[in-house]
Amino acid sequence: MEQYDVVIVGAGPAGLFMAKELSKDFSVCVIEKNKIGETSKFWVVSNKNIKDNKLEDCVISKPHRCCYKDYTGKSIGGIIKDGNPIVDEHKVLKKWAEEAKRNRAVLRESTNFKKFIYKENNV
Ligand SMILES: Cc1cc2nc3c(=O)[nH]c(=O)nc-3n(C[C@H](O)[C@H](O)[C@H](O)COP(=O)(O)OP(=O)(O)OC[C@H]3O[C@@H](n4cnc5c(N)ncnc54)[C@H](O)[C@@H]3O)c2cc1C
């Protein structure tokens, strides 16, 4: 039976970011029910986030004027001095997946996580 220090369910931005970080020190397996890198819900990222996470190569454009709607449907917009980076989310996810794989993390796609069972010191 395969054993890992960490099993991450979901290869969205949260799962893949944690996978690339945790795989530096732990054995990691990521389980994704769909294809890895196909989650496509995030695209606007702050300039600080781009810099901190070295995502410059994933930026598609940086419009200074941005207009979007919040969850109530209310429009929010404005002019952002340094531009509002829009990233290629597939590129970001692929980049993090590759980093995790380089650290020998195991990435399983098309695998639906259904349930876990508690055992002594294990799940
Ligand atoms: C319309 C919309 C617009 C958004 N715009 C922005 C934006 O501009 N900027 C921004 O920063 N954020 C934005 N967000 C928020 C952003 O999408 C989320 O914060 C982000 O996707 C959360 O990442 P996550 O990894 O936690 O979850 P998700 O991206 O939802 O990833 C979860 C993953 O888990 C997988 N999964 C689920 N259940 C199972 C299972 N049982 N077994 C295996 N795999 C499973 C799913 O297939 C999925 O790949 C937006 C969200 C929406 C809905």
The ligand as an ORCA input file, in Angstrom:
! r2SCAN-3c Opt
* xyz 0 1
  C     -16.400     33.287    -10.947
  C     -15.186     33.334    -10.035
  C     -14.224     34.302    -10.240
  C     -13.095     34.378     -9.422
  N     -12.148     35.319     -9.668
  C     -11.035     35.361     -8.928
  C     -10.016     36.299     -9.210
  O     -10.115     37.083    -10.120
  N      -8.875     36.292     -8.443
  C      -8.735     35.407     -7.413
  O      -7.693     35.431     -6.750
  N      -9.707     34.519     -7.115
  C     -10.842     34.485     -7.832
  N     -11.821     33.569     -7.540
  C     -11.641     32.719     -6.363
  C     -10.714     31.569     -6.717
  O     -11.236     30.878     -7.836
  C     -10.695     30.634     -5.524
  O     -10.231     31.346     -4.393
  C      -9.743     29.480     -5.815
  O     -10.114     28.766     -6.985
  C      -9.808     28.534     -4.646
  O      -8.859     27.561     -4.886
  P      -8.960     26.150     -4.249
  O      -7.751     25.389     -4.678
  O      -9.222     26.292     -2.788
  O     -10.320     25.509     -4.825
  P     -10.725     25.135     -6.322
  O     -10.104     26.062     -7.310
  O     -12.219     25.012     -6.291
  O     -10.078     23.715     -6.529
  C     -10.593     22.566     -5.865
  C     -10.164     21.344     -6.668
  O     -10.552     20.183     -5.955
  C     -11.058     19.220     -6.864
  N     -11.937     18.333     -6.109
  C     -13.095     18.650     -5.480
  N     -13.613     17.580     -4.878
  C     -12.763     16.545     -5.123
  C     -12.762     15.156     -4.760
  N     -13.733     14.592     -4.020
  N     -11.732     14.367     -5.165
  C     -10.732     14.908     -5.924
  N     -10.683     16.218     -6.298
  C     -11.689     17.019     -5.894
  C     -11.774     20.055     -7.914
  O     -11.912     19.362     -9.143
  C     -10.822     21.258     -8.032
  O      -9.828     21.074     -9.030
  C     -12.952     33.464     -8.353
  C     -13.950     32.480     -8.142
  C     -15.046     32.411     -8.971
  C     -16.080     31.324     -8.731
*
